Amino acid sequence: MWVIALVLVAIGCAASIGAYIFFHLVEGLSNLAYINIVSLSVFTSLSTILPYFISRSVNLYSGGGTEVVVQCFHSGSKQFSTKRALGYYMLSIISIGFGGSADPEGPMVVYGAGVAKAFSRLINADEGYVKKFLLAGVAAGFSAAFKAPLTGILYALEITYKCDIEASAFLWSVPAALIAYVASQLLIKPHIRVQPPRCYVAVNINVILLTIVVGLASAVFALLFIITMSCIERVCKRLGIAAPIASGIALAVLVFFFPEARGFGYETINSVISNTTALDTLQLFALALVNMVATALTVRGGGSGGVFLPTIFMGIVFGAGVAKLLNSLGVGACHELVIALATSSLLAATSKTLLASVALTVEMFGFVNVIPSLLASIMAYIATLKWSLIKGQLMSRYKQ
């Protein structure tokens, strides 16, 4: 057992180092691209073109990173390659650094799983152990990228199924995620600055009704996101080799008019959280929709990266818009509560990670909103049960 423990510690440490390098390289490329509006447009168009042709020429993973791990998990760990995982990690740096709308979740999950695969081969682990190591790597990569160890652990257990969890990997994911979290605290500065809760909301019938409304509204928005991703993927398949060029040009046009849609979007997230009145209702809804299209163009149009942070971006911006709309209609709604509800609900609906989505709300917004967030997330999760952004997710271990 001590060999397994050492491997899990090594996975956690490697994940934090990988996250540190990832953020610094992305920041460096982003600063290089942001010289002027012309260079910004050129680099943004390359965010899908370069990763696409590089991945095709040397046979690397592309698109959404989490779905790569999920598909390989179900088809057998032998289908997952450490070299291709590291290649995907580098392609994601190019794609996001040049202005693509994606996040560190995809590349860090793939990177963590790739490191885990390498260590498992080193100790000659059998197939059952390798799969547990892969999920431990997923938990470590997520935890290092978002500084959210509880969310990372639950995310790794839930992500492989829509209505089930891989409970056998729990004890493997905990040490890897915690080590990655502690090390990332030392290496990486916080990116999302959440304000202390400014209102305490007691759970009563009015709050329950509000959670139902926000949960169902988030479910509709989640379905729109899933449909948008699917439609752009179909169009890109028809365009063939011209798809990344068309996607890159479309993305450059979007970023020209809405620079908030490029990269991680941390500045916009922090701005909306700290000042919910900075933008009006229509601006908030428009920004959420623009980010949705930009993310779909990036991930399905040839670029590489994850969709978890863009979903958080959309949840926060969409939630702020819903709060403003409700207040304008005379329905008193705490902005911070609605933002937390929309964020957890949208994550639960799009990735089918109910517990992880609520855990993220706790780790981001505090314990004040945990019960309403759980109720809203369940509503959105159930309403969209058959649909997910993550390709390869099975319904459950028993219904495959």
Secondary structure, DSSP 8 states (H G I E B T S, - for coil): -HHHHHHHHHHHHHHHHHHHHHHHHHHHHHHHHTTSHHHHHHHHHHHHHHHHHHHHHHT---EEHHHHHHHHHHH-GGG--HHHHHHHHHHHHHHHHTT-S-BSHHHHHHHHHHHHHHHHHHTT--HHHHHHHHHHHHHHHHHHHHT-HHHHHHHHHHTTBSS---GGGHHHHHHHHHHHHHHHHHH----------S------HHHHHHHHHHHHHHHHHHHHHHHHHHHHHHHHHHHGGGHHHHHHHHHHHHHHH-GGGSS--HHHHHHHHH-TTSS-HHHHHHHHHHHHHHHHHHHHTT-EEBSHHHHHHHHHHHHHHHHHHHHHTT----HHHHHHHHHHHHHHHHH--HHHHHHHHHHHH-GGGHHHHHHHHHHHHHHTTT--SSTT-BS-SS--
